[in-house]
């Protein structure tokens, strides 16, 4: 339930929720926006999982760009084969750490959404 501090901003909050990609269609009694039902909570969890997947794809794309840059630097003899290998390992570790962080945030947010 949304309870704005400034009651005059209720109309703006309602419009913003309707325009967002979350699919909210709030009903306004002039004071509060009613709480979510279970079906709507499940829709939000599906949206969350889609956003998590998009985030993971973005991380993998950054990793791929980094790997391409490292390979190019090795071909141009700017770095050695050992330096390339160490950098690739660091890049993979950073990718794994960020993917794990996204998963942890996603799990926490999913339980928050489903909490009644």
N, C-alpha and C positions, 0 to 999 in steps of 0.2 A: 504494500500500500504506500502510495506517495502522498506525503503531507507537506506541501510547500510552506516555508516560513512566511513568505509574502503571498497572501491569498490572491493578490492581483495578478500574479504571474502564472496562475493555474491555466489560463488559456494558452499561453506560450508553451508551457510544459506539455499540454495536451497535443498541440500542433507538432511539436518536436518529436513526440513519441509516435505520432501517426506517420510522419515523414521518414522516420528511421527504418532501417532494413530489418528490424526485429519483428515487424508484423503486429505491433501493438495497435489496438483499436480501443483506447480507454473510454470508459463512460464517466462522465463528470457530474457529480451531484453538487458541485460548487464548493465542496470541502476536501474530499479525498478521491483518489483514484482507487478502485477496488483491487483487492489482492488477486493474484493469478490463480487460475484453476489448474488441475493436474495435466490436462491435455496441452495447455499453453506452456506449462513448464517443460514438457517433453519436447515441444517444438523449439524452445530456447536451447535445450540441451543438444538437439540436432544441429542448430545453428552454431553453437559453441564448438562442436566437434568439426564442423566444416571449416570454421575459422582456425582451429588448431591445425588441421591438415594443411590449410593454406600457409600458415606460419612455418610448418616443417618443410614444405616445398620451397619457400623463400630461403630458408637456411641452407638447404641442399644446393640451391642455385648459387648462393654466395660461395659455398665450398667449391663447387665446380669451377666458378670463375677464378678462385684462388689457385686451384690446382692447375688450371690452364696457364695462369700467369707464371707459376713456378716452373712448369715444363718449358715455357718459352724462355725464361731466364736461364734455365739449364742448357737449352739448345744454343743460346747466344753466349754461353760460357761466362755469364755474370755470376752464377753460383755453381758450386760443385755438386756432384751426384749425392754426396753425403749431406750437404746442406739442404738439398731438395728433399731428401728422404726425411730428415728431421723436421723440416717445415711442414711436410705433408702430414707427419704424425701429429704435430701441434695443431694443425688445421682440423684434422679428424677429431682430436680430443675436444677442441672448442665446439665443433659441430655437435658432438655427443652431449657435451655439457648444456648447450643451449636447447637441444631437443628434449633433454631430461627436464630442464626448467619449464619448458612449455607444457610438458606432460603434467608436472606437479601443479602448476597454476590451473591447468584444465580440470584436474581432479578436484581441486579445492573449489573452483567456481561451479562445477557440476553439482557438488554436494550442497553448495549455497543455494543454487537455483532450485533444487529439488526439496530443500527444507521448507516445511509448511509452517 
